[in-house]
Amino acid sequence: MNDTPHYYTHHVFFCTNQRDDGSACCARLGAAELQAYAKARIQSLEASGKGKIRINKAGCLDRCDEGPVIVVYPEGVWYHYLDRADIDEIIDTHLIGGTPVERLRI
């Protein structure tokens, strides 16, 4: 068993996948803009970097019908979100506060 602490306390992946066939995808629902917003907000809170929080873009996470989606590791908590208010709630309540946001979980 590995007792080494995680490099980040939370590693957040935003699906930003774009599908060209017209089917559901997170990119059409503002995922890239909200990922940039989350990253900037975490930086403004001085909560980014080693031992803290990392916000990343990801390709398809294969949950586009539930999108836009993010997944938070190491817990493996999946979220659906709609706007900055949802992102702020995830940041404040889960990433900073340590309690998952049940109303946004998928």
Summary of the structure (lengths in Angstrom):
residues: 106
radius of gyration: 13.6
end to end distance: 29.4
largest distance: 45.1
contacts: 294
relative contact order: 0.22
helix: 34%
strand: 22%
